Amino acid sequence: MQLLHTPAAVTASFDEENLISDAGLEPVMRLAERAGLHQQVRTRVHLPDSTGANPAGKVATIVAGMLAGADSIDDLDRVRHGGMGLLFDGVYAPSTLGSFLRGFSHGHVRQLESAARAVLADLASAAPLLPAADVLTFIDIDSLLRPCYGKAKQGASFGHAKVGGYQILRRGYSPLIATISTPQAAPVIAATRLRAGKAGSARGAASLVAEAITVAKAAGATGEILVRGDSQFYAAKVISACRRAQARFSLTMPITRALRKAIATIPAEAWIDIHYPNAIWDEHEQRWISDAQIAQLTYTAFAGTKHEITARLIVCRVKRLNPQAANGQDELFTLWRYHACFTDTRHTLVQAEAHHRGHATQEQCFAEIIDGPLAHLPSGAFNANAAWLTLTAIAHNLTRAAGTLASRYHAVARPATIRNQLIGVGARIAHRARKIIIHLPERWPWQPAWQQLFTAVHTTPT
């Protein structure tokens, strides 16, 4: 690409009042209205004083900014430019939105979380967000550490994080997040909980699982629900929460002495060879693994307590490489490294192991929100950051719903891709015959998907 004109022949002027940079906000925010975002916030969220006035409009402004790529309070000003006032009413300034977020207490955050769960259920009715949820639905729970560097951040503390395969201590927050997905759908965020960085991974997990199962059922999960988690969530309270909600579980187990004794009872002929279609990166061995063996047995967890439960123990083993083999030192006997999960699913051994391994897809969801609004937790107030986390979930789910209405490709595309191709497109607004016309770029490569999304949200639902 080469410029056509000399520098002296090109000038710039910020004077066009009918241009906008994020034309995709119109159909996406119309989808938000159809899903009841404004009504749910208006009904459920009640902040005192003037900072809490019109919470629906302020929440919608923050969500719109996040959809357009904002990852801080100041960035929310991008929804107040050019002709945006011709499309949207009641757009608030960042200073007003910052005061609004700082007015949240823990109870108000819980109100907002309740509204977010209701919006997700309505989104699932307005868009094919969870196809095949009548057969099998996955609920994944995990935590992450979001670093922050200001020492005045309320609630920030040092927690453990893994960077480059090493455990380190980092100051920050530890959000707990539950996602919903199906074998055919990308994950959406069902429930969130912001905690201090030093919080244990399983703190609050049981109640979050219960909330996620409830919203999954409200979103159309009428088939089997499988709750998945890593070894930090192998806890009696989490399993009990699954049982009370009539959901099944698949949780990684820590390798303890008792577990090793149980694994040693598995006969040699019970091991089944499996091959992963896509190799898996092994953090401990620092190599790609494509072949392994699996077996199962019956195991009683929490024996001798009131939470005692008997279910399937699925064990996967991979060979531990001999680092001296390259020097001609052959192995005397095979060493194995084991992974185990405790589950009550009724699927076959191979299916159950594959389903449990699919829990890793939640890491992609984490990467997507970190690449978006959760790049920062922008306030010094803990509850303001908790509200920001919840609003991040709403924006993520709206992006996913918009993608499903646009095309099959965008239904599973990264939110950053949806943002670049469908939301962040420049346009000019014109008036004709008492109608507003949005003029978009000619030969926009993703015009069919954008047009399909626009048509879907402007058609009266049946």
Helices and strands as residue ranges (DSSP letters): G 7-9, E 19-20, H 25-34, H 37-44, G 50-52, H 55-67, G 74-79, H 84-87, H 94-102, H 106-126, E 136-143, E 146-147, E 157-163, E 166-173, E 176-182, E 185-193, H 205-218, E 224-229, G 231-233, H 236-244, E 248-253, H 257-264, G 268-270, E 272-282, E 287-301, E 309-319, G 325-327, E 336-343, H 349-357, G 358-360, H 361-370, G 373-375, H 382-406, H 408-411, H 415-418, I 419-423, E 427-432, E 435-439, H 447-458
